[in-house]
Amino acid sequence: MRLLPLALLLAAPLAAQDGHPFSVHDMLAMQRISDPALSPDGTRVAFTVRTTDLAANKGRTDVWLVPLAGGEPRQLTGDPANDWNARWLDERTLVFLSTRGGSAQAWTLAVDGGEAQPLTALPLDVENLEVFPDGRRLLLSLDVWPAAKSLAESVKLDEAAAARRSSARVYDSLPFRHWDTWEDGKRSHLFVWEPGLAEPRDLVPGLDADVPTRPFGGFDEVSIAPDGRTVAFVARVAGRELAWSTNTDVFLVPADGSAPPRALTAANLGYDTGPSFSPDGRTLGWLQMPRAGYEADRQQVMLLDLASGSTRKVAPDWDRSASVIEWAPDGRTLYTSADNVGNTSLFALDVFTGAVRTLVDKGTNAGPLAAGELVLFQRDTLKSPVELFTVPAAGGEPRALTRLNAARVAAARMGDYEQFAFTGAHGDTVHGYVVKPAGFEAGRKYPVAFLIHGGPQGSFGDHFHYRWNPQAYAGAGFAAVFIDFHGSTGYGQAFTDAIRGDWGGAPLEDLLKGLDHAVATYPFLDGSRVAALGASYGGYMVNWIAGQAPERFRCLVSHDGNLDERMAYFDTEELWFPEWEHGGTPWDNPAGYGEHNPIDHVGKWKAPMLVIHGGLDFRVVDTQGMSTFTALQRRGIPSRFVHFPDENHWVLKPHNSIAWHEQVLGWITQWTAP
C-alpha cells in the first residue's frame, strides 16, 4: 500500500458516497486504532485495533503491524481473547498484554512468524506494560493492597474480602467512590519484572496512592530514563484532601528500588503530569497546570535539568494547552498536540527558543511519536475515524499510513461540513460547525440537531466521536450544528477561564446567537424545527435552556445533566470541580450555586424532554436525572426517562449505544416533524 497524501485520502470517500446513510451501526463497525509503538530500528509500527463484538456486547482488541515506509497493515494476533499494549523487546520481537491465558499477562511474539508465548505468570492481572531500554526488564502496573508485603499476600487479602459475609462498606474519609467504582482500598503500583527475579519489585511499596492515577491514568504518566536506571511517574498524594484537591506530582525513583520515590514538583499545587525523559537522559519534561483546584488550566511544558535542579518553561507565551511531550531524537524539538480553534493540531516546539511551528492544523491529530525524519501520529476528522499518519518533521504534507476504515467510510453516506464564526458574548469571536444531512439536496429545509458539548472546558470540533457523533444525526436526516461557547478549549486560556461563575450567562448567549447565525447563514436549516441535545455540562445546559428559552426548541435531550447545582455538590466525587466553577462551597458562596441553577426555573419549562442517565455515574449521579424527569412529569410536559443501570457517565456497551441512538433519534424525529 503506497502512502496517500492527506488531500487525496479525504477526497476519496467523498466521491464514493452512494451507499446507505451513516448510522450507529456504521460507527460500531469501525476499527478503532490506538497505541502505536515504533520498532527500535524505526522501520515498523505495532498498534492496537479494537473491533466491536455485538454477540458478546463488548469490544475486543488485537495487535497489528505496518511498515513505517508504507505497505499493507498486517494483523498479528487473532485469539478470541484480548491482545493489546504491544511494545518492542527488539527489532523482531513484541511483548504485549493478553487475556488468552485466563488473566492479563505479558506474552511475546516474533513478528516475522511464530506463535505467541507466555512471558509472565503473576497471580494478579497486569494493567500496563513498558519495556526497559535493555530489552530484558519490564515495567508493569498491578492492582495490589498497599500494606501487602508480596503479591501472594495481596491475593490472600483479595480472597478474604471476597469471603466476607456482609456487604457493608465503611468509610471514615472521602472519597468513598470515584467515576464508576466504589473505593475498596486497593491501589495500582509500579513493578519491575525481569527473568530470574523471584517476584517483581514494587517501586512504591506501601504507597497509599495509585500509580498511574485513576480512573484514566495510563503509562503516559510514566517514563523510563534512557539508561534504564530511574523511572519517573505521576501520583496524587493529597491525604484527606484527595476529594477536593487537583494536586498531582511527578516523582523519580531508582529502578532497582534502592531508594524511595522523590517528589520533583511538590512546590506546584496544581496538576503535574506527562513526564518524559530527553533522549540523552539529562532533562525531564512534564506538563504543569499552575492553578490549584482547576482541572482545565493551561498545561505548560516544563523542563528540569536533572544535574543542576533548575527548571524552566518552554514557550511560556504560547496560549495553547499541550497534551503530551514527545522528544525529537536530537533533543532540540518537542512534539505535542493541542486543541486549536475547533481542531486538535500537531505542533513542534523549539526547546531552546520556544518557537512554535504548526505541523498539521486541521482535524484531530494526537499522540505524536518521533520517527527519525518523520512524526507518526493518529488522525481523525468528522468524516473519518482514527488512522495512522506521518508528516515530515521539517514540515510538509501528511500522508496516510493506514486506511483500515476506508471501505466502511465509503459505504456510508455522511454529511459535508464546514466551520463558521460569529460575534458572541462580550463581543468575542466564537466558532462553530455545521454538518449537512447525508444525501443533502439543495433547496430543501432540514430539521436541526443542536449539539452542546460537555466539560464545560471541552470542544466540539473536527473529530470522529464514538458517543456524540454528528454524522449519526446527519444520517438520520438532520443537519447538525454545534458551538464552542465561552469556556471551550482551543481559543486561548482567557476564553476557557471565562465560564467560571458564569455557567448560564455567556455560554447560553453564545449558543443562541450561534444558532441564529447558522440559521441565517445556511438556508437549508429550518430554524423552526430545532432539537437541543447535550450531556454532562451539555445536559446541565439543556436543563438551563428549558427555563431560559422555553419556546426556542421543539424538544430537548438531557443526558447525565445536573438539575440542582447545590445538591450536585454533595453528590459528586471530585469536589474541586464545583468549588472552582462556582467559587467555593455551597455554604461559603451560596450565590455561586444559585445564580444559574436550573431547578429554580422549572416553573417556566415547556419543551418536551428526553432524560437519560447512567446508574454508575458517580460524577453526575442518576438522582439528578430522576429529579428532572419528575419535574417534567409533574408539570405535565411530554417526557421520557431512559436509565442505563450498567453505564457510567458514558454509554459504552454496544447494544446500549444502539438503544441510546434509537431513543434519541426517535425522540427528536417525533418532535421536529413538519
C-alpha positions as CSV (number, residue, x, y, z in Angstrom):
1,M,0.0,0.0,0.0
2,R,1.5,3.3,-1.0
3,L,1.2,6.3,1.2
4,L,-1.6,8.7,0.2
5,P,-1.4,12.5,0.6
6,L,-3.9,13.9,3.1
7,A,-5.9,15.7,0.4
8,L,-6.4,12.6,-1.7
9,L,-7.3,10.5,1.4
10,L,-10.1,12.9,2.4
11,A,-11.4,13.3,-1.2
12,A,-11.6,9.6,-2.0
13,P,-14.6,8.7,0.3
14,L,-16.5,11.8,-0.9
15,A,-16.6,10.5,-4.5
16,A,-18.0,7.2,-3.4
17,Q,-20.8,8.2,-1.1
18,D,-23.5,6.2,-2.9
19,G,-24.3,3.8,-0.1
20,H,-26.6,3.9,2.9
21,P,-26.9,6.9,5.4
22,F,-24.4,6.7,8.2
23,S,-25.8,5.2,11.5
24,V,-24.8,3.9,14.9
25,H,-24.2,0.5,13.2
26,D,-21.6,2.0,10.9
27,M,-20.0,3.8,13.9
28,L,-19.8,0.5,15.8
29,A,-18.4,-1.3,12.8
30,M,-15.3,1.0,12.6
31,Q,-12.0,-0.4,13.6
32,R,-10.5,1.7,16.3
33,I,-6.8,2.3,16.1
34,S,-4.7,3.2,19.1
35,D,-1.4,2.9,20.9
36,P,1.2,2.8,18.1
37,A,4.7,1.7,19.1
38,L,7.7,2.2,16.8
39,S,10.3,-0.6,16.5
40,P,13.8,0.2,17.8
41,D,15.2,0.3,14.2
42,G,12.4,2.7,13.2
43,T,11.0,0.6,10.4
44,R,7.8,-0.9,11.7
45,V,4.8,0.2,13.8
46,A,2.9,-2.1,16.1
47,F,-0.6,-0.8,17.1
48,T,-3.8,-2.0,18.7
49,V,-7.1,-2.4,16.8
50,R,-10.4,-2.6,18.7
51,T,-13.4,-4.2,17.0
52,T,-16.9,-4.5,18.3
53,D,-18.2,-7.9,19.1
54,L,-22.0,-7.5,19.1
55,A,-22.6,-11.1,20.2
56,A,-20.5,-10.6,23.3
57,N,-21.7,-6.9,23.7
58,K,-18.2,-5.6,24.1
59,G,-15.1,-4.6,22.2
60,R,-12.1,-6.9,21.6
61,T,-8.6,-5.9,20.7
62,D,-5.8,-7.3,18.5
63,V,-2.2,-6.3,17.7
64,W,-1.4,-5.2,14.1
65,L,1.8,-4.2,12.3
66,V,2.5,-1.8,9.5
67,P,5.8,-0.7,7.8
68,L,6.6,2.9,8.5
69,A,7.6,3.4,4.9
70,G,4.2,2.3,3.8
71,G,2.7,-1.1,3.0
72,E,-0.2,-3.3,3.8
73,P,-1.1,-3.4,7.5
74,R,-1.0,-7.0,8.9
75,Q,-3.0,-8.4,11.8
76,L,-0.6,-10.2,14.1
77,T,-3.0,-11.7,16.7
78,G,-6.4,-13.1,16.3
79,D,-7.0,-15.1,19.5
80,P,-10.6,-14.8,20.9
81,A,-9.1,-13.2,24.0
82,N,-7.9,-9.5,24.0
83,D,-4.4,-8.6,23.0
84,W,-3.1,-5.0,23.5
85,N,-0.4,-2.7,24.7
86,A,2.3,-4.1,22.3
87,R,5.9,-3.0,22.9
88,W,9.2,-4.0,21.2
89,L,11.7,-6.2,23.0
90,D,14.0,-5.9,19.9
91,E,13.6,-5.4,16.2
92,R,11.9,-8.7,15.7
93,T,10.0,-9.4,18.9
94,L,7.0,-7.9,20.6
95,V,5.8,-8.2,24.1
96,F,2.1,-7.4,24.7
97,L,-0.7,-8.0,27.2
98,S,-3.2,-10.7,26.6
99,T,-6.1,-12.4,28.5
100,R,-5.6,-15.6,26.4
101,G,-4.3,-17.5,29.5
102,G,-7.3,-16.6,31.7
103,S,-5.8,-13.5,33.2
104,A,-4.0,-10.4,31.8
105,Q,-0.3,-11.3,31.5
106,A,2.7,-10.4,29.2
107,W,3.2,-12.6,26.1
108,T,5.8,-12.4,23.4
109,L,5.5,-12.8,19.7
110,A,8.1,-12.9,16.8
111,V,6.6,-10.5,14.3
112,D,8.0,-12.4,11.3
113,G,6.3,-15.7,12.2
114,G,5.6,-18.0,15.1
115,E,3.1,-18.5,17.9
116,A,2.7,-16.2,20.9
117,Q,4.4,-17.4,24.1
118,P,3.6,-16.6,27.7
119,L,6.2,-14.5,29.5
120,T,4.7,-13.7,32.9
121,A,2.6,-15.9,35.2
122,L,1.8,-13.5,38.0
123,P,-1.1,-14.2,40.4
124,L,-2.6,-10.8,39.6
125,D,-3.6,-9.1,36.3
126,V,-1.1,-6.8,34.7
127,E,-2.7,-3.5,33.8
128,N,0.0,-1.7,31.9
129,L,3.3,-2.6,30.4
130,E,6.5,-0.9,29.2
131,V,9.9,-2.2,28.2
132,F,13.2,-1.0,29.7
133,P,15.9,0.0,27.2
134,D,17.9,-3.2,27.9
135,G,15.0,-5.2,26.4
136,R,15.0,-7.6,29.3
137,R,13.2,-5.9,32.1
138,L,9.5,-4.9,32.1
139,L,7.8,-2.1,33.9
140,L,4.3,-3.2,35.0
141,S,1.4,-1.9,36.9
142,L,-0.6,-4.2,39.2
143,D,-3.6,-3.6,41.4
144,V,-2.5,-4.5,45.0
145,W,-3.2,-3.9,48.6
146,P,-0.6,-1.2,49.7
147,A,0.0,-3.0,53.1
148,A,0.8,-6.3,51.4
149,K,4.4,-7.4,51.5
150,S,4.1,-9.7,48.5
151,L,1.8,-10.4,45.6
152,A,0.8,-13.7,47.3
153,E,-0.3,-11.7,50.4
154,S,-2.3,-9.3,48.2
155,V,-4.1,-12.3,46.7
156,K,-4.9,-13.6,50.2
157,L,-6.4,-10.2,51.1
158,D,-8.5,-10.4,47.9
159,E,-9.7,-13.8,49.0
160,A,-10.5,-12.5,52.5
161,A,-12.5,-9.6,51.1
162,A,-14.5,-11.9,48.7
163,A,-15.3,-14.3,51.6
164,R,-16.9,-11.6,53.8
165,R,-20.5,-12.4,54.6
166,S,-21.5,-8.8,55.0
167,S,-21.8,-6.4,52.0
168,A,-21.4,-3.3,54.2
169,R,-18.9,-0.6,53.0
170,V,-17.5,1.5,55.8
171,Y,-15.7,4.9,55.2
172,D,-14.1,7.4,57.5
173,S,-13.0,9.9,54.8
174,L,-13.6,11.0,51.3
175,P,-13.6,9.8,48.6
176,F,-15.7,6.8,49.0
177,R,-16.2,6.3,45.3
178,H,-14.8,7.7,42.0
179,W,-16.2,7.8,38.5
180,D,-17.9,4.4,38.5
181,T,-16.1,2.4,41.2
182,W,-16.5,2.3,45.0
183,E,-13.3,2.8,46.9
184,D,-12.0,-0.6,48.2
185,G,-8.5,0.3,49.5
186,K,-6.6,-1.3,46.7
187,R,-4.0,0.7,44.7
188,S,-2.2,0.4,41.3
189,H,1.6,0.2,41.9
190,L,4.6,0.1,39.6
191,F,6.6,-3.1,39.5
192,V,9.9,-4.1,37.8
193,W,9.8,-7.6,36.3
194,E,12.9,-9.4,35.0
195,P,13.8,-13.0,34.2
196,G,15.0,-14.9,37.2
197,L,13.6,-12.5,39.7
198,A,11.5,-14.4,42.3
199,E,8.9,-11.7,42.5
200,P,8.6,-8.4,40.6
201,R,9.9,-5.4,42.6
202,D,7.4,-2.9,43.9
203,L,8.9,0.6,43.2
204,V,6.4,2.3,45.5
205,P,5.9,-0.2,48.4
206,G,3.3,0.9,51.0
207,L,2.2,4.0,48.9
208,D,-1.4,4.8,49.5
209,A,-1.9,6.2,46.0
210,D,-2.5,4.9,42.5
211,V,0.4,4.8,40.1
212,P,-0.7,5.6,37.4
213,T,-3.6,7.8,38.7
214,R,-7.2,6.7,38.4
215,P,-9.6,6.5,36.8
216,F,-8.0,7.4,33.5
217,G,-4.2,7.4,34.0
218,G,-2.1,5.1,31.9
219,F,1.6,4.8,31.2
220,D,1.5,8.2,29.6
221,E,2.1,9.1,33.3
222,V,5.3,7.0,33.4
223,S,8.7,7.5,31.7
224,I,11.8,5.3,31.9
225,A,15.2,7.0,31.7
226,P,17.3,6.1,28.6
227,D,19.9,4.4,30.8
228,G,17.1,2.4,32.5
229,R,18.3,3.3,35.9
230,T,15.4,5.6,37.0
231,V,11.6,5.8,36.5
232,A,9.5,9.0,36.6
233,F,5.9,8.7,37.4
234,V,2.8,10.7,38.5
235,A,0.9,10.2,41.7
236,R,-1.7,12.1,43.7
237,V,-0.8,12.1,47.4
238,A,-3.2,14.6,48.9
239,G,-4.1,12.9,52.2
240,R,-7.6,13.7,53.4
241,E,-7.9,16.5,50.8
242,L,-7.9,14.0,48.0
243,A,-11.6,14.7,47.1
244,W,-11.1,18.4,46.8
245,S,-7.5,18.7,45.5
246,T,-6.2,18.5,41.9
247,N,-2.6,18.3,43.1
248,T,-0.6,15.6,41.4
249,D,3.2,15.4,41.4
250,V,6.0,13.9,39.3
251,F,8.2,11.6,41.2
252,L,11.6,10.0,40.5
253,V,12.5,6.5,41.8
254,P,15.5,4.2,41.2
255,A,14.5,1.2,39.0
256,D,16.3,-1.1,41.4
257,G,14.2,0.1,44.3
258,S,17.3,1.2,46.3
259,A,15.6,4.4,47.5
260,P,12.1,5.6,48.0
261,P,10.4,7.9,45.4
262,R,11.3,11.6,45.5
263,A,8.8,14.3,44.6
264,L,10.1,16.7,42.0
265,T,7.1,19.1,41.7
266,A,5.9,19.5,45.3
267,A,6.0,23.3,45.1
268,N,3.2,23.3,42.4
269,L,-0.2,22.6,43.9
270,G,-2.0,22.0,40.6
271,Y,-1.7,19.1,38.1
272,D,1.7,17.8,37.2
273,T,1.6,15.1,34.6
274,G,3.1,13.5,31.5
275,P,6.8,13.1,32.4
276,S,9.2,12.4,29.6
277,F,13.0,12.0,29.6
278,S,15.1,13.6,26.9
279,P,17.0,11.3,24.6
280,D,20.2,11.9,26.5
281,G,18.6,11.4,29.9
282,R,19.8,14.8,31.2
283,T,16.5,16.5,31.2
284,L,13.0,15.6,32.3
285,G,10.0,17.3,30.8
286,W,6.5,17.3,32.1
287,L,3.2,19.2,31.8
288,Q,2.0,21.5,34.6
289,M,-1.2,23.3,35.5
290,P,-0.2,26.1,37.9
291,R,-3.5,26.9,39.5
292,A,-4.6,24.5,42.3
293,G,-8.1,23.2,42.1
294,Y,-8.6,23.9,38.4
295,E,-8.7,20.9,36.1
296,A,-8.7,22.9,32.9
297,D,-5.8,25.3,33.4
298,R,-3.3,25.7,30.6
299,Q,-0.9,22.7,30.6
300,Q,2.5,24.3,30.3
301,V,5.6,22.5,29.2
302,M,8.3,22.4,31.9
303,L,11.9,21.2,31.8
304,L,14.1,20.1,34.7
305,D,17.8,19.8,34.4
306,L,18.4,16.7,36.5
307,A,22.0,17.6,37.3
308,S,21.5,21.2,38.4
309,G,17.9,21.0,39.5
310,S,17.0,24.1,37.6
311,T,13.6,24.3,35.8
312,R,12.2,26.4,33.0
313,K,9.1,26.7,30.8
314,V,9.2,26.1,27.1
315,A,7.1,28.6,25.0
316,P,5.7,30.3,28.1
317,D,3.7,32.8,26.0
318,W,2.1,30.1,23.7
319,D,-1.6,30.3,24.5
320,R,-2.5,26.6,24.0
321,S,-2.6,23.7,26.3
322,A,-0.1,21.0,25.4
323,S,-1.4,17.4,25.7
324,V,1.9,15.4,25.6
325,I,5.7,15.7,25.4
326,E,7.5,13.8,22.7
327,W,11.2,14.5,22.2
328,A,12.8,14.6,18.7
329,P,15.9,12.3,18.6
330,D,18.3,15.2,18.7
331,G,16.6,16.6,21.9
332,R,16.1,20.1,20.3
333,T,12.4,19.8,19.4
334,L,9.3,18.7,21.3
335,Y,6.2,17.4,19.6
336,T,2.8,17.9,21.1
337,S,-0.9,18.4,20.1
338,A,-3.4,20.9,21.5
339,D,-7.0,22.0,21.0
340,N,-6.8,24.8,18.4
341,V,-9.8,26.7,17.1
342,G,-12.1,23.7,16.7
343,N,-9.3,21.3,15.8
344,T,-6.6,19.4,17.6
345,S,-3.4,20.5,15.9
346,L,0.1,19.0,15.8
347,F,2.9,21.3,16.9
348,A,6.7,21.3,17.1
349,L,8.3,23.4,19.9
350,D,11.9,24.5,19.9
351,V,13.4,23.5,23.2
352,F,15.8,26.4,23.3
353,T,13.9,29.4,21.7
354,G,10.4,28.4,22.5
355,A,9.4,28.9,18.8
356,V,6.2,27.0,17.9
357,R,5.6,25.5,14.4
358,T,2.3,24.0,13.3
359,L,2.9,20.7,11.6
360,V,-0.8,19.7,11.0
361,D,-3.6,22.2,11.5
362,K,-7.0,20.8,10.6
363,G,-8.7,17.7,12.0
364,T,-7.9,15.9,15.2
365,N,-4.2,15.0,15.4
366,A,-2.9,13.3,18.5
367,G,-0.2,11.0,20.0
368,P,2.9,12.2,18.1
369,L,5.8,9.8,18.0
370,A,9.3,10.8,16.8
371,A,10.2,8.5,13.9
372,G,13.6,9.8,12.5
373,E,12.8,12.5,9.9
374,L,9.1,11.8,10.3
375,V,6.4,12.3,13.0
376,L,4.0,9.4,13.4
377,F,0.5,10.4,14.7
378,Q,-3.1,9.5,14.9
379,R,-5.6,11.5,12.9
380,D,-9.4,11.6,12.6
381,T,-12.0,14.1,11.3
382,L,-15.7,14.5,11.3
383,K,-15.8,12.1,8.3
384,S,-13.2,9.5,9.2
385,P,-12.2,7.6,12.3
386,V,-8.6,7.4,13.5
387,E,-6.0,6.2,11.1
388,L,-2.2,6.4,11.4
389,F,-0.4,9.2,9.5
390,T,3.1,10.5,9.2
391,V,4.3,14.1,8.5
392,P,7.9,15.3,7.8
393,A,9.4,16.7,11.0
394,A,10.6,19.7,9.0
395,G,7.0,20.3,7.7
396,G,5.1,19.1,4.7
397,E,2.1,17.1,3.6
398,P,0.7,14.4,6.0
399,R,0.4,11.0,4.5
400,A,-1.8,8.1,5.5
401,L,-0.1,5.0,6.8
402,T,-3.3,3.0,7.4
403,R,-6.7,3.0,5.7
404,L,-8.4,0.3,7.7
405,N,-11.7,2.0,7.7
406,A,-11.7,3.4,4.1
407,A,-14.2,0.9,2.8
408,R,-16.6,1.4,5.7
409,V,-16.4,5.2,5.3
410,A,-17.0,4.9,1.6
411,A,-20.0,2.7,2.1
412,A,-21.9,5.1,4.3
413,R,-23.2,8.5,3.2
414,M,-22.0,11.2,5.5
415,G,-22.7,14.9,5.6
416,D,-20.3,17.5,4.4
417,Y,-19.3,20.1,7.0
418,E,-17.7,23.5,7.5
419,Q,-16.7,25.7,10.3
420,F,-18.1,29.2,10.8
421,A,-17.6,32.2,13.1
422,F,-19.8,34.9,14.6
423,T,-19.8,37.6,17.2
424,G,-20.8,36.1,20.5
425,A,-20.9,37.2,24.2
426,H,-18.7,40.1,25.2
427,G,-18.2,40.9,21.5
428,D,-15.8,37.9,21.2
429,T,-15.4,35.8,18.1
430,V,-17.0,32.4,18.6
431,H,-16.7,29.4,16.4
432,G,-19.0,26.5,15.4
433,Y,-19.6,23.8,12.8
434,V,-22.5,22.9,10.6
435,V,-22.8,19.3,9.2
436,K,-25.2,18.8,6.3
437,P,-27.6,15.9,6.2
438,A,-26.4,12.8,4.4
439,G,-27.7,12.9,0.9
440,F,-28.2,16.7,1.1
441,E,-30.4,18.2,-1.6
442,A,-30.1,21.9,-2.4
443,G,-33.4,23.8,-1.9
444,R,-34.7,21.6,0.9
445,K,-35.1,22.6,4.5
446,Y,-33.9,20.2,7.2
447,P,-34.5,19.9,10.9
448,V,-31.6,20.8,13.2
449,A,-29.9,18.7,15.9
450,F,-28.2,21.4,18.0
451,L,-25.4,19.6,19.9
452,I,-24.0,21.1,23.2
453,H,-20.7,19.8,24.4
454,G,-19.7,18.8,27.9
455,G,-16.8,19.7,30.1
456,P,-17.7,22.6,30.1
457,Q,-14.0,23.1,29.2
458,G,-14.1,21.0,26.1
459,S,-14.7,21.3,22.4
460,F,-17.0,20.0,19.7
461,G,-14.7,20.2,16.7
462,D,-13.4,18.3,13.7
463,H,-13.4,14.9,15.4
464,F,-15.0,11.5,14.9
465,H,-16.7,10.8,18.2
466,Y,-18.0,7.4,19.3
467,R,-20.7,8.7,21.6
468,W,-21.8,12.1,20.2
469,N,-21.1,11.7,16.5
470,P,-22.7,14.4,14.4
471,Q,-22.8,12.0,11.4
472,A,-25.4,9.9,13.3
473,Y,-27.8,12.8,13.1
474,A,-26.8,13.7,9.5
475,G,-27.6,10.1,8.6
476,A,-31.0,10.4,10.2
477,G,-31.9,13.4,8.1
478,F,-30.8,16.2,10.4
479,A,-28.4,19.0,9.9
480,A,-26.1,19.2,13.0
481,V,-24.9,22.5,14.5
482,F,-22.5,22.8,17.4
483,I,-20.9,25.8,19.0
484,D,-17.7,26.2,21.0
485,F,-19.1,28.6,23.6
486,H,-17.1,30.6,26.2
487,G,-15.4,28.0,28.3
488,S,-14.4,25.9,25.4
489,T,-10.8,24.9,24.9
490,G,-8.5,25.8,22.0
491,Y,-9.2,29.6,21.8
492,G,-6.8,30.8,24.5
493,Q,-6.8,30.3,28.2
494,A,-8.8,33.5,28.9
495,F,-11.7,32.2,26.7
496,T,-11.6,28.9,28.7
497,D,-11.5,30.7,32.0
498,A,-14.4,32.9,31.2
499,I,-17.1,30.4,32.1
500,R,-16.1,30.3,35.8
501,G,-19.0,31.7,37.8
502,D,-21.0,32.2,34.5
503,W,-22.3,28.8,33.6
504,G,-25.6,30.1,32.3
505,G,-24.5,33.5,31.1
506,A,-22.1,33.9,28.2
507,P,-22.3,30.3,27.1
508,L,-26.1,30.5,26.7
509,E,-25.7,33.7,24.8
510,D,-23.1,32.2,22.5
511,L,-25.3,29.1,21.9
512,L,-28.4,31.1,21.0
513,K,-26.5,33.7,18.9
514,G,-24.6,30.9,17.2
515,L,-27.8,29.1,16.3
516,D,-29.4,32.3,15.0
517,H,-26.3,33.0,12.9
518,A,-26.2,29.5,11.5
519,V,-29.9,29.6,10.5
520,A,-29.4,33.0,8.9
521,T,-26.3,31.8,7.0
522,Y,-27.3,28.4,5.8
523,P,-30.7,28.4,4.1
524,F,-31.1,24.6,4.4
525,L,-31.5,24.9,8.2
526,D,-35.1,25.0,9.4
527,G,-34.9,27.3,12.4
528,S,-38.4,26.4,13.4
529,R,-37.6,22.7,13.8
530,V,-34.6,22.5,16.2
531,A,-33.8,20.0,18.9
532,A,-31.2,20.8,21.6
533,L,-29.1,17.9,23.0
534,G,-26.3,17.7,25.5
535,A,-24.5,15.6,28.0
536,S,-22.7,16.4,31.3
537,Y,-22.4,20.2,31.2
538,G,-24.3,19.9,28.0
539,G,-27.1,18.2,29.9
540,Y,-27.0,20.9,32.5
541,M,-27.3,23.5,29.7
542,V,-30.3,21.7,28.3
543,N,-31.9,21.9,31.7
544,W,-31.0,25.6,31.9
545,I,-32.3,26.3,28.4
546,A,-35.6,24.7,29.4
547,G,-36.2,27.6,31.8
548,Q,-34.4,30.4,29.9
549,A,-35.6,29.8,26.3
550,P,-38.7,27.6,26.9
551,E,-40.1,28.1,23.4
552,R,-37.0,28.2,21.2
553,F,-36.6,24.4,20.7
554,R,-39.1,21.8,19.6
555,C,-37.7,19.3,22.0
556,L,-34.7,18.7,24.3
557,V,-32.4,15.8,25.3
558,S,-30.6,15.9,28.6
559,H,-28.0,13.2,29.2
560,D,-26.4,13.0,32.7
561,G,-27.1,16.6,33.4
562,N,-27.4,18.4,36.7
563,L,-30.8,19.9,37.7
564,D,-29.7,21.3,41.0
565,E,-26.2,22.6,41.3
566,R,-26.5,22.9,45.1
567,M,-27.3,19.3,45.7
568,A,-25.0,18.1,42.9
569,Y,-22.1,19.4,45.0
570,F,-22.9,17.0,47.8
571,D,-23.5,14.1,45.4
572,T,-20.4,14.3,43.2
573,E,-16.9,12.7,43.9
574,E,-14.5,15.4,42.7
575,L,-15.3,18.4,44.8
576,W,-12.6,20.6,43.3
577,F,-14.7,20.9,40.2
578,P,-17.8,22.7,41.6
579,E,-15.7,24.6,44.1
580,W,-13.7,26.1,41.2
581,E,-16.6,26.6,38.9
582,H,-18.9,28.1,41.4
583,G,-16.4,30.0,43.6
584,G,-16.2,27.9,46.8
585,T,-18.5,25.6,48.7
586,P,-22.3,26.0,48.8
587,W,-22.2,27.2,52.4
588,D,-19.5,29.7,51.8
589,N,-20.8,31.0,48.5
590,P,-24.5,30.0,48.1
591,A,-25.0,32.7,45.4
592,G,-22.4,30.9,43.2
593,Y,-24.6,27.8,43.1
594,G,-27.9,29.7,42.8
595,E,-27.3,32.3,40.1
596,H,-27.6,29.8,37.2
597,N,-29.4,26.9,38.8
598,P,-31.9,25.1,36.5
599,I,-34.1,23.9,39.4
600,D,-35.1,27.4,40.2
601,H,-36.7,27.8,36.8
602,V,-38.7,24.6,36.4
603,G,-41.9,26.6,36.6
604,K,-41.1,28.0,33.1
605,W,-40.4,24.7,31.4
606,K,-42.5,23.9,28.3
607,A,-40.4,21.9,25.8
608,P,-40.8,18.1,25.6
609,M,-37.6,16.5,27.1
610,L,-35.9,13.1,26.9
611,V,-33.9,12.4,30.1
612,I,-31.1,9.8,30.0
613,H,-28.9,8.7,32.9
614,G,-26.4,6.0,33.8
615,G,-26.8,4.2,37.1
616,L,-23.0,4.0,37.6
617,D,-22.4,7.7,37.0
618,F,-20.8,8.9,40.3
619,R,-19.8,12.3,38.8
620,V,-23.4,13.4,37.9
621,V,-25.5,11.0,39.9
622,D,-28.6,9.5,38.5
623,T,-30.9,11.1,41.0
624,Q,-30.3,14.3,39.1
625,G,-31.9,12.7,36.0
626,M,-34.7,11.2,38.1
627,S,-35.5,14.6,39.6
628,T,-35.5,16.2,36.1
629,F,-38.0,13.6,34.9
630,T,-40.1,14.0,38.0
631,A,-40.3,17.8,37.4
632,L,-41.3,17.3,33.8
633,Q,-44.0,14.7,34.7
634,R,-45.4,16.8,37.5
635,R,-45.7,19.8,35.1
636,G,-47.5,17.7,32.5
637,I,-44.7,18.1,29.9
638,P,-44.3,15.3,27.4
639,S,-41.2,13.5,28.7
640,R,-39.4,10.2,28.8
641,F,-36.7,8.8,31.2
642,V,-34.2,6.2,29.9
643,H,-32.0,4.7,32.6
644,F,-28.9,2.5,31.9
645,P,-28.1,0.8,35.3
646,D,-24.8,-0.6,33.9
647,E,-23.4,2.6,32.4
648,N,-21.3,5.4,33.9
649,H,-21.0,9.0,32.7
650,W,-20.8,7.5,29.2
651,V,-22.7,4.8,27.3
652,L,-20.1,2.2,26.3
653,K,-21.7,-1.2,25.8
654,P,-22.5,-1.7,22.1
655,H,-26.2,-2.7,22.5
656,N,-26.7,0.1,25.0
657,S,-25.2,2.5,22.4
658,I,-27.7,1.2,19.8
659,A,-30.6,1.6,22.2
660,W,-29.4,5.2,23.1
661,H,-29.3,6.2,19.5
662,E,-32.7,4.7,18.8
663,Q,-34.2,6.6,21.7
664,V,-32.6,9.9,21.0
665,L,-33.1,9.9,17.2
666,G,-36.7,8.6,17.6
667,W,-37.4,11.4,20.1
668,I,-36.1,14.3,18.1
669,T,-37.6,12.9,14.9
670,Q,-41.0,12.8,16.5
671,W,-40.9,16.3,17.9
672,T,-39.3,18.0,14.9
673,A,-41.7,16.6,12.3
674,P,-43.2,19.2,10.0
